Amino acid sequence: MTTKFTADHEWINIEDHDAAVVGITLHAQDALGDVVFVELPEVGRSYTQGEVAGVVESVKAAADIYMPVSGEVVEVNEGLRADPALANTDPLGAGWFFKVKVADLLQFDALMDPPGYDALLKTL
């Protein structure tokens, strides 16, 4: 499993050749504070890289969730919709947002690797 990151603080893991899992990073959930609501994308809808695919709202702010790669949403995390706090308690695991069928693996390859994302965080 390979994890990549966006400058907008989403992570994406390629699970298999058909689907990738997307969520928000530890930094994002720390910045947001207690998450109280998530708006997840529509299953079956295709998005382009960088397009807003959802919203996460906390007691402090609301933030858009951007599609890290172009592709079709194949599943959303209904557990997160029922318990938005999962985005805080387990953002890299049970707090995932959606799964996407990646249209272009070159977009995935161009995202930041963990050392690159760590370097970005040091500039914030």
VOBA-1610 file (N, C-alpha, C; in pm, whole numbers, padded with zeros to 5 digits, always signed):
BEGIN
Met+00085-00118+00000Met+00000+00000+00000Met+00090+00124+00000Thr+00063+00214-00092Thr+00140+00336-00106Thr+00053+00455-00067Thr+00102+00538+00024Thr+00029+00658+00066Thr+00094+00781+00005Lys+00010+00868-00051Lys+00054+00997-00104Lys-00030+01106-00039Phe+00017+01231-00053Phe-00048+01344+00013Phe-00064+01460-00083Thr-00164+01546-00055Thr-00184+01667-00133Thr-00145+01788-00048Ala-00122+01899-00114Ala-00094+02024-00043Ala-00217+02073+00033Asp-00334+02020+00000Asp-00459+02056+00069Asp-00486+01964+00188His-00391+01877+00221His-00394+01791+00340His-00493+01675+00331Glu-00505+01619+00209Glu-00572+01491+00193Glu-00465+01383+00176Trp-00498+01262+00219Trp-00411+01147+00190Trp-00488+01054+00099Ile-00412+00975+00026Ile-00471+00875-00064Ile-00384+00751-00062Asn-00447+00637-00042Asn-00380+00506-00043Asn-00434+00425-00159Ile-00343+00370-00237Ile-00386+00274-00339Ile-00399+00139-00270Glu-00522+00088-00264Glu-00547-00041-00201Glu-00520-00156-00297Asp-00571-00140-00417Asp-00550-00241-00520Asp-00553-00167-00653His-00548-00237-00762His-00541-00170-00892His-00671-00100-00931Asp-00779-00122-00855Asp-00907-00064-00892Asp-00951+00054-00804Ala-00906+00059-00680Ala-00960+00161-00589Ala-00852+00220-00501Ala-00874+00346-00463Ala-00787+00414-00368Ala-00874+00475-00260Val-00822+00479-00138Val-00894+00533-00024Val-00844+00675+00002Val-00938+00767+00031Val-00904+00908+00052Val-00955+00953+00190Gly-00872+01032+00257Gly-00912+01091+00386Gly-00835+01219+00410Ile-00853+01275+00530Ile-00779+01395+00566Ile-00663+01357+00657Thr-00560+01439+00656Thr-00438+01410+00732Thr-00454+01446+00879Leu-00357+01401+00958Leu-00352+01439+01099Leu-00346+01590+01113His-00266+01654+01028His-00255+01800+01033His-00390+01866+01008Ala-00464+01817+00910Ala-00595+01875+00878Ala-00691+01861+00994Gln-00698+01744+01054Gln-00793+01726+01164Gln-00751+01806+01286Asp-00619+01822+01308Asp-00572+01907+01418Asp-00613+02052+01395Ala-00598+02100+01272Ala-00632+02238+01239Ala-00782+02263+01250Leu-00862+02163+01212Leu-01007+02179+01215Leu-01064+02174+01355Gly-01007+02092+01440Gly-01067+02069+01571Gly-01173+01961+01562Asp-01265+01962+01655Asp-01367+01857+01663Asp-01460+01859+01542Val-01455+01752+01462Val-01538+01741+01342Val-01680+01702+01385Val-01778+01777+01332Val-01918+01754+01371Val-02007+01713+01254Phe-01957+01730+01129Phe-02039+01697+01013Phe-01948+01674+00893Val-01983+01577+00810Val-01913+01556+00683Val-02015+01544+00571Glu-01983+01605+00459Glu-02062+01589+00337Glu-01975+01508+00242Leu-02021+01389+00211Leu-01943+01297+00128Leu-01987+01305-00017Pro-01899+01269-00109Pro-01935+01276-00251Pro-02038+01170-00289Glu-02093+01188-00407Glu-02194+01096-00459Glu-02126+00975-00523Val-02165+00856-00480Val-02112+00733-00539Val-02155+00727-00686Gly-02060+00692-00772Gly-02087+00683-00915Gly-02053+00809-00991Arg-02028+00918-00920Arg-01994+01044-00987Arg-01843+01049-01012Ser-01805+01101-01127Ser-01665+01121-01160Ser-01625+01264-01130Tyr-01506+01280-01077Tyr-01450+01409-01042Tyr-01315+01426-01110Thr-01277+01550-01134Thr-01144+01578-01185Thr-01054+01612-01068Gln-00925+01592-01087Gln-00827+01623-00982Gln-00843+01769-00940Gly-00848+01793-00809Gly-00860+01928-00755Gly-01002+01977-00737Glu-01099+01902-00788Glu-01240+01941-00774Glu-01287+01913-00631Val-01374+02000-00581Val-01431+01980-00448Val-01519+01856-00451Ala-01490+01761-00361Ala-01564+01635-00358Ala-01642+01617-00229Gly-01624+01707-00134Gly-01694+01696-00007Gly-01659+01812+00083Val-01720+01810+00201Val-01697+01916+00300Val-01686+01851+00436Val-01598+01907+00517Val-01587+01864+00656Val-01607+01989+00742Glu-01697+01978+00840Glu-01726+02090+00928Glu-01688+02054+01071Ser-01629+02152+01137Ser-01591+02132+01277Ser-01652+02244+01360Val-01626+02241+01489Val-01677+02346+01576Val-01608+02479+01544Lys-01492+02475+01477Lys-01417+02597+01446Lys-01433+02645+01303Ala-01449+02553+01208Ala-01444+02593+01067Ala-01506+02486+00978Ala-01520+02522+00852Ala-01559+02426+00748Ala-01449+02426+00643Ala-01423+02310+00586Ala-01318+02300+00484Ala-01365+02207+00373Asp-01325+02243+00252Asp-01355+02157+00138Asp-01259+02039+00135Ile-01308+01926+00085Ile-01226+01809+00059Ile-01208+01803-00092Tyr-01085+01806-00137Tyr-01055+01808-00279Tyr-01018+01669-00329Met-01058+01641-00450Met-01026+01513-00512Met-00876+01511-00544Pro-00801+01418-00484Pro-00656+01416-00507Pro-00617+01369-00646Val-00703+01290-00709Val-00679+01241-00845Val-00813+01236-00918Ser-00810+01240-01048Ser-00933+01224-01125Ser-00981+01080-01112Gly-01113+01064-01105Gly-01167+00929-01098Gly-01312+00928-01053Glu-01365+00807-01045Glu-01505+00785-01007Glu-01513+00737-00863Val-01600+00800-00785Val-01622+00757-00647Val-01697+00624-00649Val-01640+00524-00585Val-01702+00391-00586Val-01761+00352-00450Glu-01724+00427-00344Glu-01777+00397-00211Glu-01753+00518-00121Val-01844+00541-00028Val-01824+00642+00076Val-01830+00574+00212Asn-01772+00638+00311Asn-01766+00582+00445Asn-01891+00623+00522Glu-01992+00538+00519Glu-02117+00568+00590Glu-02094+00575+00741Gly-01994+00502+00791Gly-01960+00509+00933Gly-01915+00649+00972Leu-01847+00717+00882Leu-01803+00854+00907Leu-01921+00950+00907Arg-02014+00926+00817Arg-02136+01010+00813Arg-02211+00996+00946Ala-02219+00874+00998Ala-02290+00848+01123Ala-02213+00901+01244Asp-02080+00897+01238Asp-01995+00940+01350Asp-01879+01023+01295Pro-01903+01153+01266Pro-01800+01237+01208Pro-01673+01248+01292Ala-01683+01221+01422Ala-01566+01228+01510Ala-01458+01128+01471Leu-01492+01027+01390Leu-01390+00933+01342Leu-01280+01005+01265Ala-01314+01119+01204Ala-01213+01198+01131Ala-01107+01251+01227Asn-01143+01267+01355Asn-01047+01310+01457Asn-00978+01193+01525Thr-01055+01093+01561Thr-01000+00985+01641Thr-00917+00886+01560Asp-00947+00871+01431Asp-00872+00777+01347Asp-00869+00826+01201Pro-00808+00946+01177Pro-00814+01004+01043Pro-00743+00922+00935Leu-00647+00840+00974Leu-00574+00761+00876Leu-00625+00618+00866Gly-00734+00589+00938Gly-00791+00454+00938Gly-00941+00459+00919Ala-01015+00435+01028Ala-01162+00427+01022Ala-01226+00559+00981Gly-01151+00671+00986Gly-01205+00800+00949Gly-01186+00836+00803Trp-01161+00736+00717Trp-01149+00762+00572Trp-01280+00819+00520Phe-01272+00892+00406Phe-01389+00960+00352Phe-01454+00883+00237Phe-01376+00846+00137Phe-01434+00779+00020Phe-01327+00699-00052Lys-01375+00612-00143Lys-01287+00535-00231Lys-01311+00580-00373Val-01204+00585-00449Val-01212+00634-00586Val-01140+00538-00680Lys-01200+00515-00795Lys-01136+00440-00902Lys-01050+00541-00978Val-00919+00527-00964Val-00824+00624-01019Val-00823+00617-01171Ala-00844+00732-01235Ala-00846+00738-01381Ala-00706+00748-01440Asp-00613+00809-01367Asp-00479+00834-01420Asp-00375+00813-01310Leu-00307+00701-01312Leu-00207+00671-01208Leu-00091+00770-01209Leu-00068+00839-01321Leu+00038+00940-01323Leu+00005+01055-01228Gln-00124+01088-01212Gln-00162+01190-01115Gln-00129+01144-00974Phe-00155+01018-00944Phe-00121+00963-00813Phe+00029+00970-00791Asp+00105+00927-00889Asp+00250+00925-00876Asp+00308+01064-00853Ala+00241+01169-00903Ala+00291+01305-00891Ala+00262+01369-00754Leu+00180+01304-00672Leu+00149+01358-00539Leu+00270+01343-00447Met+00266+01411-00332Met+00378+01407-00237Met+00387+01273-00165Asp+00510+01226-00149Asp+00534+01109-00066Asp+00543+01157+00079Pro+00550+01065+00177Pro+00553+01108+00318Pro+00666+01208+00349Pro+00791+01188+00304Pro+00893+01289+00333Pro+00862+01426+00270Gly+00804+01425+00153Gly+00767+01550+00087Gly+00657+01623+00165Tyr+00561+01548+00214Tyr+00453+01608+00293Tyr+00508+01661+00424Asp+00596+01586+00488Asp+00659+01634+00613Asp+00734+01764+00589Ala+00802+01775+00476Ala+00874+01899+00442Ala+00775+02015+00426Leu+00660+01988+00362Leu+00557+02090+00346Leu+00509+02138+00484Leu+00484+02046+00574Leu+00433+02082+00707Leu+00532+02173+00781Lys+00660+02154+00759Lys+00760+02237+00827Lys+00759+02380+00779Thr+00696+02405+00663Thr+00690+02542+00609Thr+00563+02615+00655Leu+00473+02546+00721Leu+00345+02607+00761Leu+00357+02676+00896
//
